[in-house]
């Protein structure tokens, strides 16, 4: 069932938009600048299932930060033996 279908796309661009005359384009030119201005992360599927919304992720991370701060405070109060 390998049929070949001829589909002609209607060219909606105006003649003055001739992209073949453009030169010097660089793919990914601004990717580093973009990465510096965003804090998006990709969660693994198991983590995304446990924390399905951005609010759930933020709440879990804030709780983890509080636990780490308390643990650090408790360690500084313990006398060195």
Secondary structure, DSSP 8 states (H G I E B T S, - for coil): ------------S-TT--GGG-----TTTTHHHHHHT-------HHHHHHS-SHHHHHHHHHHHHHHHHHHHHHHHHS---
